[in-house]
């Protein structure tokens, strides 16, 4: 104030000193301003570089489940707005990957992702929490949260996954109505897996009244959207088989096997339909070509070593209808040997023994069935 007063009073010396002081102050201000600007530019550049080019380093940190050495890079990238880094920090603090478990800090970073509304990042967080993959603790409630966030942003696969959580009820109350709602939303966006689930739920009457017409419509839509996938053909063939439309069912089952011949479910369905065709009620005698085709398919599956016990019984029935009683008895006995506690197998084996004329074996199996029935009435 003394300098200012003297300068005002026309003191040239004081005015000169005031001018020098003002110049030094201005230079100092500009110096520190540029220093701060330079530091901020470098920081932003480094953060952006980490967010874009050093993702591999962050991937390695996630693979090791230890973010300690990469914490600086994570924080730089996260502060610069990298959703990937923010999600890693959230998981790091949530799961304690080389960081102290801190739900508050985890929630801070998770909320930043929610605020930005990036559906792909939210979807993958949902997958981690649903499956417990990559060392993340399985948490269905967190999976529901992230799938719903991604679904609200319009991601069809997140809608399908959310519907699956409600359908299977693994960690959440089973809710078929919600399951159908979210699967249908995903299906309407063109998600083929969701189309199949909507069709299955209409066919089974889950979350809605049974409507086989709508079920067929959705299966056919799935075929239109994914003509090179076997699953839509499989499910349409299954529905047509149930409706006893064996001719069309056979056509779609054959297509499913053509697209994916290694899938045993496709083969088993084709065998079942061939067996049904042999006795479709249109001919007095069985169609032995269809029956032989069913036998061959069942044998191929059994020889693969992965057949379920029930398939041995299916094959025994096919042999029985073919008149090969020894082979029928052998397959039925194999089914009983694999699952001796299954009461109905004793009854079935007894029936086949009667056809073969083995009264002793038939009587023995009827007695075993009665004993089992007394234990499990």
C-alpha positions as CSV (number, residue, x, y, z in Angstrom):
1,X,0.0,0.0,0.0
2,X,2.9,2.4,0.7
3,X,4.2,1.8,-2.8
4,X,0.8,2.4,-4.3
5,X,0.3,5.6,-2.3
6,X,3.7,6.9,-3.3
7,X,3.1,6.2,-6.9
8,X,-0.2,8.0,-6.8
9,X,1.6,11.0,-5.2
10,X,3.8,11.3,-8.3
11,X,6.9,9.6,-6.7
12,X,8.7,8.5,-9.9
13,X,11.0,6.1,-8.0
14,X,8.1,4.4,-6.3
15,X,6.2,4.2,-9.6
16,X,9.3,2.6,-11.2
17,X,9.5,0.0,-8.4
18,X,5.8,-0.7,-8.6
19,X,6.1,-1.3,-12.3
20,X,9.0,-3.7,-11.8
21,X,7.0,-5.6,-9.1
22,X,4.0,-5.8,-11.3
23,X,6.0,-7.1,-14.2
24,X,7.7,-9.8,-12.0
25,X,4.3,-10.8,-10.6
26,X,2.9,-11.1,-14.1
27,X,5.8,-13.2,-15.3
28,X,5.5,-15.4,-12.2
29,X,1.8,-15.8,-12.8
30,X,2.3,-16.7,-16.5
31,X,5.1,-19.1,-15.5
32,X,3.0,-21.0,-13.0
33,X,0.0,-20.9,-15.3
34,X,1.9,-22.5,-18.1
35,X,3.5,-25.0,-15.7
36,X,0.0,-26.1,-14.6
37,X,-1.3,-26.2,-18.1
38,X,1.8,-28.3,-19.2
39,X,1.3,-30.7,-16.3
40,X,-2.4,-31.1,-17.0
41,X,-1.7,-31.8,-20.7
42,X,1.0,-34.4,-19.9
43,X,-1.3,-36.0,-17.4
44,X,-4.2,-36.1,-19.8
45,X,-2.0,-37.5,-22.5
46,X,-0.5,-40.2,-20.3
47,X,-4.0,-41.1,-19.1
48,X,-5.3,-41.3,-22.6
49,X,-2.3,-43.4,-23.6
50,X,-3.0,-45.8,-20.8
51,X,-6.7,-45.9,-21.6
52,X,-6.0,-46.7,-25.3
53,X,-2.6,-48.2,-25.8
54,X,-1.8,-49.8,-22.4
55,X,-4.9,-52.0,-22.2
56,X,-2.6,-55.0,-22.5
57,X,-0.9,-54.0,-19.2
58,X,-4.3,-53.7,-17.5
59,X,-5.4,-57.0,-19.0
60,X,-2.3,-58.6,-17.4
61,X,-3.2,-57.0,-14.1
62,X,-6.6,-58.5,-14.3
63,X,-5.3,-61.9,-15.3
64,X,-3.0,-61.9,-12.2
65,X,-5.8,-60.6,-10.0
66,X,-3.3,-58.0,-8.7
67,X,-3.7,-54.4,-9.5
68,X,-0.9,-53.1,-7.2
69,X,1.7,-52.5,-9.8
70,X,-0.7,-51.1,-12.3
71,X,-2.7,-49.0,-9.8
72,X,-1.3,-45.7,-11.0
73,X,-2.1,-46.5,-14.6
74,X,-5.6,-47.7,-13.6
75,X,-6.3,-44.5,-11.7
76,X,-5.0,-42.3,-14.5
77,X,-7.0,-44.1,-17.1
78,X,-10.1,-44.2,-14.9
79,X,-9.9,-40.5,-14.1
80,X,-9.5,-39.8,-17.8
81,X,-12.8,-41.5,-18.4
82,X,-11.8,-45.1,-19.5
83,X,-14.8,-47.3,-18.7
84,X,-12.5,-50.3,-19.0
85,X,-10.2,-49.0,-16.3
86,X,-13.2,-47.9,-14.1
87,X,-14.7,-51.4,-14.3
88,X,-11.3,-52.9,-13.3
89,X,-10.9,-50.6,-10.4
90,X,-14.5,-51.4,-9.3
91,X,-13.8,-55.1,-9.5
92,X,-10.4,-54.6,-7.8
93,X,-11.9,-52.9,-4.8
94,X,-14.9,-55.3,-4.8
95,X,-12.9,-58.5,-4.9
96,X,-9.6,-57.3,-3.3
97,X,-7.4,-58.0,-6.4
98,X,-4.2,-56.7,-4.9
99,X,-6.2,-53.8,-3.4
100,X,-7.8,-53.6,0.0
101,X,-11.5,-54.6,-0.3
102,X,-13.4,-51.4,-0.2
103,X,-17.1,-51.6,-1.2
104,X,-17.4,-47.8,-1.0
105,X,-14.6,-47.2,-3.5
106,X,-15.9,-50.1,-5.7
107,X,-19.4,-48.5,-5.7
108,X,-17.9,-45.1,-6.6
109,X,-16.3,-46.5,-9.8
110,X,-19.3,-48.7,-10.6
111,X,-21.6,-45.7,-10.4
112,X,-19.3,-43.8,-12.9
113,X,-19.9,-46.6,-15.4
114,X,-23.7,-46.5,-14.7
115,X,-23.7,-42.7,-15.2
116,X,-21.9,-43.0,-18.6
117,X,-24.3,-45.7,-19.7
118,X,-22.0,-47.9,-21.7
119,X,-24.0,-51.1,-22.2
120,X,-21.1,-53.4,-23.4
121,X,-19.0,-52.7,-20.2
122,X,-22.1,-53.2,-18.0
123,X,-23.0,-56.4,-19.8
124,X,-19.5,-57.9,-19.2
125,X,-19.6,-57.0,-15.6
126,X,-22.9,-58.9,-15.4
127,X,-21.3,-61.9,-17.0
128,X,-18.5,-61.9,-14.5
129,X,-20.8,-61.8,-11.6
130,X,-23.2,-64.4,-13.0
131,X,-20.6,-67.0,-13.8
132,X,-18.0,-66.3,-11.2
133,X,-15.4,-66.3,-14.1
134,X,-11.9,-64.8,-13.8
135,X,-11.8,-65.1,-10.1
136,X,-14.8,-62.9,-9.5
137,X,-17.1,-64.0,-6.7
138,X,-20.4,-65.2,-8.1
139,X,-23.1,-62.7,-7.2
140,X,-26.4,-63.1,-8.9
141,X,-27.8,-59.8,-7.4
142,X,-24.9,-57.9,-8.9
143,X,-25.4,-59.8,-12.2
144,X,-29.0,-58.8,-12.2
145,X,-28.1,-55.1,-11.6
146,X,-25.6,-55.0,-14.5
147,X,-27.7,-56.9,-16.9
148,X,-30.7,-54.6,-16.2
149,X,-28.5,-51.5,-16.7
150,X,-27.3,-52.8,-20.0
151,X,-30.8,-54.0,-21.0
152,X,-32.1,-50.5,-20.2
153,X,-29.6,-49.2,-22.7
154,X,-31.1,-51.5,-25.4
155,X,-28.6,-54.4,-25.4
156,X,-30.5,-57.4,-26.6
157,X,-28.1,-60.0,-25.2
158,X,-28.3,-58.4,-21.8
159,X,-32.1,-58.7,-22.0
160,X,-31.8,-62.4,-22.8
161,X,-29.4,-63.0,-19.9
162,X,-31.6,-61.1,-17.5
163,X,-34.5,-63.2,-18.7
164,X,-32.4,-66.3,-18.1
165,X,-31.8,-65.3,-14.4
166,X,-35.5,-65.1,-13.8
167,X,-36.2,-68.3,-15.7
168,X,-33.7,-70.5,-14.0
169,X,-34.0,-68.9,-10.5
170,X,-30.4,-69.5,-9.7
171,X,-29.9,-67.1,-6.8
172,X,-33.1,-65.1,-7.6
173,X,-36.7,-66.1,-7.1
174,X,-37.9,-67.9,-10.2
175,X,-40.3,-65.6,-12.1
176,X,-41.5,-66.9,-15.5
177,X,-43.5,-63.8,-16.2
178,X,-40.4,-61.6,-16.0
179,X,-38.4,-64.2,-17.8
180,X,-40.9,-64.2,-20.7
181,X,-41.0,-60.3,-20.7
182,X,-37.2,-59.9,-21.0
183,X,-36.8,-62.8,-23.5
184,X,-39.5,-61.3,-25.7
185,X,-37.9,-57.8,-25.6
186,X,-34.6,-59.4,-26.7
187,X,-36.4,-61.5,-29.3
188,X,-38.1,-58.5,-30.8
189,X,-34.6,-57.0,-31.3
190,X,-33.5,-60.0,-33.3
191,X,-31.8,-62.1,-30.6
192,X,-32.1,-65.7,-31.9
193,X,-31.5,-67.4,-28.5
194,X,-34.3,-65.3,-27.0
195,X,-36.6,-66.3,-29.9
196,X,-36.1,-69.9,-29.0
197,X,-36.7,-69.3,-25.3
198,X,-39.9,-67.4,-26.1
199,X,-41.0,-70.3,-28.3
200,X,-40.2,-72.9,-25.6
201,X,-42.1,-70.9,-22.9
202,X,-45.2,-70.6,-25.2
203,X,-45.0,-74.4,-25.9
204,X,-44.6,-75.3,-22.2
205,X,-47.0,-72.6,-20.9
206,X,-44.4,-71.0,-18.7
207,X,-45.2,-67.4,-17.7
208,X,-48.2,-67.5,-20.1
209,X,-50.9,-69.8,-21.3
210,X,-49.8,-72.7,-23.6
211,X,-49.9,-71.5,-27.2
212,X,-48.3,-73.9,-29.7
213,X,-49.2,-71.6,-32.6
214,X,-47.1,-68.7,-31.1
215,X,-44.4,-71.2,-30.2
216,X,-44.1,-72.3,-33.8
217,X,-44.1,-68.7,-35.0
218,X,-41.1,-67.9,-32.9
219,X,-39.2,-71.0,-33.9
220,X,-39.8,-70.1,-37.5
221,X,-38.6,-66.6,-36.9
222,X,-35.4,-68.0,-35.4
223,X,-34.9,-70.1,-38.5
224,X,-35.3,-66.9,-40.7
225,X,-32.8,-65.0,-38.6
226,X,-30.3,-67.9,-38.3
227,X,-30.8,-70.3,-41.2
228,X,-27.3,-71.9,-40.6
229,X,-27.9,-72.6,-36.9
230,X,-29.1,-76.1,-35.9
231,X,-31.0,-75.1,-32.7
232,X,-34.0,-73.5,-34.4
233,X,-34.6,-76.5,-36.5
234,X,-34.2,-78.8,-33.5
235,X,-36.9,-77.0,-31.5
236,X,-39.3,-76.7,-34.4
237,X,-38.9,-80.4,-35.1
238,X,-39.5,-81.2,-31.4
239,X,-42.7,-79.2,-31.4
240,X,-43.9,-80.9,-34.7
241,X,-43.0,-84.3,-33.3
242,X,-45.2,-83.5,-30.2
243,X,-48.0,-82.5,-32.5
244,X,-47.6,-85.8,-34.4
245,X,-46.7,-84.0,-37.6
246,X,-44.0,-86.5,-38.2
247,X,-43.3,-85.8,-41.9
248,X,-42.4,-82.1,-41.3
249,X,-40.8,-83.0,-38.0
250,X,-38.5,-85.4,-39.9
251,X,-37.5,-82.7,-42.4
252,X,-36.5,-80.2,-39.8
253,X,-34.7,-82.8,-37.6
254,X,-32.7,-83.9,-40.6
255,X,-31.7,-80.3,-41.2
256,X,-30.5,-79.9,-37.6
257,X,-28.4,-83.1,-38.0
258,X,-27.0,-81.8,-41.3
259,X,-26.0,-78.5,-39.7
260,X,-24.5,-80.1,-36.6
261,X,-24.0,-83.9,-36.9
262,X,-21.9,-84.1,-33.8
263,X,-24.8,-83.0,-31.5
264,X,-26.2,-86.1,-30.0
265,X,-29.5,-84.4,-29.1
266,X,-30.1,-83.7,-32.8
267,X,-29.4,-87.4,-33.6
268,X,-31.6,-88.7,-30.7
269,X,-34.5,-86.5,-31.9
270,X,-34.1,-87.7,-35.4
271,X,-34.1,-91.3,-34.1
272,X,-37.3,-90.7,-32.1
273,X,-39.1,-89.2,-35.1
274,X,-38.0,-92.1,-37.3
275,X,-39.4,-94.5,-34.7
276,X,-42.7,-92.5,-34.6
277,X,-42.9,-92.5,-38.4
278,X,-42.7,-96.3,-38.3
279,X,-46.0,-96.3,-36.3
280,X,-47.8,-93.2,-37.5
281,X,-51.1,-95.1,-37.8
282,X,-51.3,-94.7,-41.6
283,X,-50.1,-98.2,-42.4
284,X,-51.2,-101.6,-41.1
285,X,-47.6,-102.8,-40.9
286,X,-44.7,-100.8,-39.5
287,X,-42.5,-98.8,-41.9
288,X,-39.4,-101.0,-41.5
289,X,-37.2,-98.5,-43.3
290,X,-38.0,-95.8,-40.7
291,X,-37.7,-98.4,-38.0
292,X,-34.3,-99.6,-39.2
293,X,-33.2,-95.9,-39.5
294,X,-34.2,-95.3,-35.9
295,X,-32.3,-98.4,-34.8
296,X,-29.1,-97.4,-36.6
297,X,-29.3,-93.9,-35.1
298,X,-29.8,-95.2,-31.6
299,X,-26.9,-97.6,-32.0
300,X,-24.6,-94.9,-33.3
301,X,-25.3,-92.8,-30.3
302,X,-24.8,-95.7,-27.9
303,X,-21.5,-96.6,-29.5
304,X,-20.3,-93.1,-29.0
305,X,-20.2,-93.9,-25.2
306,X,-22.2,-90.9,-24.2
307,X,-25.8,-92.2,-24.4
308,X,-28.2,-91.9,-21.5
309,X,-29.7,-95.0,-20.0
310,X,-33.2,-94.2,-21.5
311,X,-31.7,-94.6,-25.0
312,X,-31.0,-98.3,-24.3
313,X,-34.7,-98.7,-23.6
314,X,-35.6,-96.8,-26.7
315,X,-33.4,-99.2,-28.7
316,X,-34.9,-102.2,-27.0
317,X,-38.4,-101.1,-28.0
318,X,-37.2,-100.6,-31.6
319,X,-35.7,-104.1,-31.6
320,X,-38.9,-105.5,-30.1
321,X,-41.0,-104.0,-32.9
322,X,-38.6,-105.4,-35.4
323,X,-39.0,-108.8,-33.9
324,X,-35.5,-109.2,-32.7
325,X,-36.3,-110.3,-29.2
326,X,-32.8,-111.2,-28.1
327,X,-31.4,-107.8,-29.0
328,X,-34.4,-106.2,-27.3
329,X,-33.9,-108.2,-24.1
330,X,-30.1,-107.3,-24.2
331,X,-30.7,-103.6,-24.4
332,X,-33.4,-103.6,-21.7
333,X,-31.1,-105.6,-19.4
334,X,-28.4,-103.0,-20.0
335,X,-30.8,-100.2,-19.0
336,X,-31.7,-102.1,-15.8
337,X,-28.1,-102.8,-15.0
338,X,-27.2,-99.1,-15.4
339,X,-30.1,-97.9,-13.2
340,X,-31.2,-100.9,-11.0
341,X,-33.2,-98.5,-8.8
342,X,-35.6,-97.5,-11.6
343,X,-38.7,-99.5,-10.9
344,X,-40.2,-99.2,-14.3
345,X,-37.2,-101.0,-15.9
346,X,-38.2,-104.2,-14.1
347,X,-41.7,-104.0,-15.6
348,X,-40.4,-103.2,-19.1
349,X,-37.9,-106.0,-19.0
350,X,-40.7,-108.4,-17.9
351,X,-42.8,-107.4,-20.9
352,X,-40.0,-108.0,-23.3
353,X,-39.3,-111.4,-21.6
354,X,-42.9,-112.3,-22.2
355,X,-42.6,-111.4,-25.9
356,X,-39.5,-113.6,-26.1
357,X,-41.3,-116.4,-24.3
358,X,-39.0,-116.4,-21.3
359,X,-41.7,-116.9,-18.5
360,X,-39.1,-117.5,-15.8
361,X,-37.4,-114.1,-16.4
362,X,-40.7,-112.3,-16.8
363,X,-42.0,-113.7,-13.5
364,X,-38.7,-112.7,-11.7
365,X,-38.9,-109.1,-13.0
366,X,-42.6,-108.8,-12.1
367,X,-41.6,-109.9,-8.6
368,X,-38.8,-107.4,-8.5
369,X,-41.2,-104.7,-9.6
370,X,-43.7,-105.6,-6.8
371,X,-40.9,-105.5,-4.2
372,X,-39.7,-102.1,-5.4
373,X,-43.3,-100.9,-5.4
374,X,-43.7,-101.9,-1.8
375,X,-40.6,-99.9,-0.9
376,X,-41.6,-96.9,-3.0
377,X,-45.4,-97.1,-3.3
